[in-house]
Amino acid sequence: MGEEAAGTEAGAAADRADGAGTPGIEVLTGAHAYLREAVAAVGDEQWGAATPCEGWTVRQVLNHARIDQQGYGLALTGGRPGSDPFRPEDALDGDPAAELAKVLDAVADAYAALPADTEEVPTPLGPLPLSLALGAAAMDAAVHAWDIAVATGQDRPLPAATAIGIRPAAERLVDHLRDAFKVFAPARETPDGHDPSATLLAFLGRDPRWSPPAS
């Protein structure tokens, strides 16, 4: 799928949320758009490339991100994915972008369908205020989109608006997740404190200047 088509799909995903009445859903749809675009630009020969997630390939990161997003959607109705996101079932034999789109569409639609006065929702991290749930799901999608983009040499930085929207959830949740479950590396020194994307990535344990290892 080309980048133009990816942009069209991303726009359609965001449009589904318009007027839905779910406060703050744009942070999730923005992160989803970024993930869709990064995945659509991966070349067939790049799925085995190394990523900033040590020991994980692009293929593994995508499968992990897909299952994580599925978890946020299913949690709203008391369900859970049939695969462990840290040992995710592979779904790349067909069209990876299409398989991801099915999940992201379902998650965005599930959140968009929530009543406007919803205060708290179930998530894979336990019950959270709606704004934090949206931010947590968006954080997962966006950071793994960045992982995929830099691993495959894309000039596709984490959008500043998405990073700013995610930051409140990161500040509330990441230190606990880091300490209790070791799902984030230690925070790094921020190379540019005026860059919200670099600041967020460093807080999440990423090196904002990471590049693929020389082959």
N, C-alpha and C positions, 0 to 999 in steps of 0.2 A: 504494500500500500504506500503511495507517495505522500509527501508531507502536505500537499494541498488537500488531499482526501482526509488525512488525519486532522487537519485544521477544521475541515467541515464537520467531521464527526464530533470533535471537541466542542465546537460551537453549538451543535445540536444538543449535546449533553447538558451544556450550561443552560440552553434555552428551556429545557424541560423543567428546570427549577423556577423559572421566572413566574412570579405570581402564585407560587405554591404556598406561600405563607409561612415557610419554615425559616425563622430568623437565623442568619449566619450561614445558610447553606452554600453561599457563593464560595466560601473558603474550600469546601469539599469539591465542588464542581470545578473550581480552578485547579486544584491539585490533580483531579482526575484528568483534566484536559492535558496537563503537563505530562502525566504518565502515558496517556494515549499517544501523544506526539513522540515521546522518546522511544516507545516500543515500536511504533510504526517505522521509525528510521533505522532500526537495527538491520544490518545486512545478514543474509543467510549464513555467511561464514563467521559471524561475530558472536553467536550464541555461547561459544565456549570461552570467550574472553574473560580475563580476570577483572574483578570489580573492587571498589573500595571496601566491600564486605569481605574481609580476609578469608580465603579458602572457598569463596563462592563465585561461580561463573554468572554471566549475564542470564543464562537460562535458569539457574537456580534462584537468582534474585527476582526475576519475573514471576516464577511460580510461587515464591514466598509472598510477594506483594499481592498477587491474585487471591491467594487463600486468605491473607489478612483482611483484604477488603470484603471478601465473601463473609468473613466472620462478623464484621461490623453490620452488614446487612441482615444476616440471619439472626443475630442477637436480638434484633427488635421484635422478633416473633418467637423467641425462646429456642431458636435452632442454633446449630453450630456446624462448621464445615466437616466434611467427611475425611479430611486430610489435615495432618499436623503442619502448620505453616513453617516449622523448622525442619520438617521432613516432607515437603509438599509433593503431592501427586503431580506428575508431569502432564502438561496440557499443551505441548508445543508441536505435536505431530502434524496438526493441521495448520490453521492460520492463527499464529499467536495473538495478533492484534484483535482478531475477531473473538477469540476465546476470552481475552481480557475485557473487551467491550461488553460482552454479555454480563459479566460480573459487575462492572462499573455502572452499567445502566440499571441493573437491579438495585444496587446500593443507593444510587442517587434517587431513584424512584421511591424506594422505601422511606428515605429521610424526607423527601418532598411531600409524601403523603401524611406525615405527622401533623396533628392539629397545631395551629399556630401558638397555642398556649402551653405546649409541652414544656415541662421544666426539666425532667430527668428521664434518661433512657437507659436500658441495659446495653452493655458493650462487652467485648471480650476482656476488658479490664475491670469489669464490675459496673454497677450503676454510676452514671456520670451526669452532671448537668448537660443539657443539650449542646450548649456552646462548646463545652470541653469534649464531648463525644465527637462532634463534627471536626474539631481541631485535631483530635487524636487520629481519626481516620484520615484526615487530610495530611497530617504529618507523615504518616506511614507511606501513603501514596507518593507524596512529593519527594521525600528523601530517597526512596527507591527509584523514582524516575531519574533523579540526579545521578544516582549510582550507575544506572544503565546508560545515561547520556554520556557521562565522562568516560565510562569503560569502552564505549564504542566510538569515541572521538567526535561526538557531536558538539557543535557550538550552540548549546542549548542550556544556558544557565538557569538555575532555580529562579523563577520570577520573584522580584522583590515584594510585590503585593501578596503573593502566596506565602512567602516567608513571614511577612508582617502578620498576616492572618493566623498563622500557625503558632507564632511565638507565645501567646498566652497559654495555650495548652501545653506547649513544651515546658514552660517554666513551672507549671503546676504538676506535671506528670513525670518528666524524664528522670529527675534525680532519684525518685522512688523506683522507677523501672530499672534504672542503672544499678542501684544498690541491691534491690531484691531479686532481680531476674537476670542481671548481666546482659540485657538486650541492647545496650548502647555502650560503646567504648568510652573511656574517660573523656571529659570535655577537654578541648584543645585551646591554646591561646588563639584569639581571633586576630587574623592578619590585618584586617581593616574594620575597625569598630564602627565605621560609617556605612558599611555595606550590610544591610539586614540579612541578605542571603548567606554571605560568608559567616556572619555572626551566628546564625542559626545552625549552619552545618558544623561549625566548630563546637558549638554547645552540644550537638548530637554526637560528637566524637569523630566527625569526619575532618579530613584535611581538605579545605576548600580549594587547594592548589593541586590536588591529586591528579596524576596522569597515569595512563597504562604503563606497566613495566616494559622495558625494552625487550623485544623478542630475541 
